[in-house]
Amino acid sequence: MSKCQFCGKKNPPEVETCVECGATFLDRDREEPPSRPHSLEEELLDLLRGGQKIAAIKRYREENGVGLKEAKDAVELLAVEHEIAPTGGGCAGVLLLLLAAVVLWAF
């Protein structure tokens, strides 16, 4: 959709002038469509870089119709190949911090 810079009306992408006010669209006036990853691999890499490993596994399963273990292994291999380190410490890290706080507070 192209949004008119004068009246704000959203217009179909194929029109050259605004259907509301008649203003002529320039190429710079047209909104760019949101960019999408070019491949499943790029999409998975984007998810992994964003710390969304579970979403990447889920997406891999949707696309390939495989089981959880196979998808997890494939996504982890992809992360290793592209040197994407896992993020976060998980629940165990949080529990250790809480335990340390309680022990320090008790003394």
Protein Blocks (a to p, Z undefined) as FASTA:
>chain_A
ZZdfklopacdfkbmbdfklopacdfklpccdddddfbfklmmmmmmmnopamlmmmmmm
mmnopafklmmmmmmmmmmmnopacehjbjmlmmmmmmmmmmmmmZZ
